[in-house]
Amino acid sequence: MRYFLSLGGKRMRPILTLMSGEIFNIPKEESIHAALCIELFHNFSLIHDDIMDGAPVRRGKPTVHTKWNSSVAILSGDVLFVEAYQQLKNYPDKRFPLLLKRFNETAIKVCQGQQLDMDFENLPDVSESRYIEMIRLKTSVLLGCALEFGAILGNQNEETRRNLYEFGVSLGIAFQIQDDILDLYGDPELFGKQVGGDILSNKKTLLFLKAKEIAKGTNDSRFNDLVQMQATNDKIEFAKILFENLGAKKASLQAMNDYYDHAIGNLVQLESNGLQTGRLRSIAQFLITRKL
């Protein structure tokens, strides 16, 4: 557990909890436990995801199951999950049931999202709406939970909690779509790994699904040629050009921006009620314009 947590990461989710708590004047010393709950759960899910995906590397270092074995990794993840719950015991008041309810709902949805992601590997066709639902569950609801935790700690009403939650969910979807795009078009030195991994495995990202849909509508055989290509750098370069020519990259960027705009709309609702959300706007802008 110490090894995996020491690998670092962006720590975006716990930061969102701390920032959300700040809006309601919750001291960091108080909100840190909720933030740790989010981060420990996130790392639990990563350890288990790595086992299911057979991933050898995480953040440039060997994954837990690679460095030790799958049994050690499973148990380490399980204990991190328990440690996440332990953090919530620091709120022995009326906020605890609300925190626990949201956390439990989120944990279930994240697991459902991971199952969908694995299911997609063996399905010949995946709709765009199903893909969006998968990343909403696997990735985005945890961002929503992280932000709602701050509102719960601040004893806010249901509308305020919902707006913060939806802001996180929409931002999370935009973030994941951006990740799909960066996997192919990002700078490998900034990205920290070889670009094109999704293409080499024909992973059904939004970029891939957009290209497939457009190619089908125009009877463009180049998409089928791409799928049949050997997993080499030539395939990556071919995909970069093809997706631009088809307009799949542009369409994916538009979808990303649409979800980002929806997220900002939730902040506008909060601001109309007199809340100061400038720092959340700033981090949303930072995430949506990142290069890695």
C-alpha positions, 0 to 999 in steps of 0.5 A: 500500500505504501509503495502504490501510494508513493507512486504519486499521481495528480491527486485531482479528486481529493483536491476537489474535495478540499476546494469544495469544502473551502466554498463553505468555509470548511477548514482543510483540517476537517475536510482532509478526512473526506478527501483521503476517503476519496483518494484511498478508494481511487487507489484501491480501484486502480490496483484492482483495475491493473490486475484485471487489465494485466497492466505491467506499469502504473505511473512509470513503475511496476504495478503491485501485482507485477512487483509482488503477485495478484494475491498481494495486490487484491489484499492491498486493494481491499485494505485500501477500501477499508481504510477509505471507510475508516476516514468517514468515521471522523464525522460522527454527526448528522453528516455521516449518513449522507457521506456514507450514502453517497460514497456507497452509491459511488463505489457501486457505480465505479465497479459497474463502470469497470465491468462495462469497460471489460465487457466492451472488449468482447463486444463487436459494436458499442454505441456512443451513448453506452461508451459515455455511460461507461466513463460516467460510471467508471471515472466521472461519478467519483469526481462528482462524489468528491465535490459533493462531499464538500457540500455535505460537510458544509451542511448544504441543501440538496440543490447545491449538492446536486449542482456540485455533483453534476459539475464533477460528473460532466467535468469527468466525462470531458476529462476522459474524452480528452484523455482518449484524444491525448492517447493518440495526439499527445506529446509522448514526453509530456504524456509519460507513456507511448501514445497510441496504446488505445489504437494498437489494441483497437480500444473502443474510445469515443475517438474510435467510435466517432471514426467508425460511425463517420466511415460507415456513413461515407463507405470509407474502407480505410477504417476497416483497414486500420482495424486489420493493421498490425499493432505497429507505429505505422498503425498509430500514424495511419490512425492520426491522419485518418481520424483527422481526415474523417473529422473524428478528432474534431467531433470528439473535441466538440463532445469534450467541449459540450460536457465542459460547458455543461459543467460550467453551467452547474457552476453558474447555478451555484454562483447565482445563489451567491457562492464563490466558485472561481477556483473550481472554474480555474481548475476546470479550465486547467484540466480541459486545456492540459497537454498531459 
